[in-house]
Structure formats: structure tokens, C-alpha cells
Amino acid sequence: MNIDKYPKSIKKAVRFIKQDATKEQLEEFRKLINYAIKKKVNSM
């Protein structure tokens, strides 16, 4: 996957997830991202 085409904030988030995130943080991020995606898809 080529991450260079995404905004810097996404790159930083992915780097954090890969390097420093705890299991609990990963579960919370998953919920937040899924919620945001569903909300966006439903508004289209």
C-alpha cells in the first residue's frame, strides 16, 4: 500500500498504530474509524 498519497495526519496515525499503540488504543481507534466511515458513507 502506498501511503504517500494520503495527508500527513493519516501517515502519522498509521505510524503510531504500527509502533506505539496499545491493544486498548487499537480497539478504540477501530471504533472511531468505523464510525466515521459509516457516517460518511451514509451521508453520500
Buried (B, 14 or more C-beta within 10 A) or exposed (E): EEEEEEEEEEEEBEEEEEEEBEEEEEEEBEEEEEEEEEEEEEEE
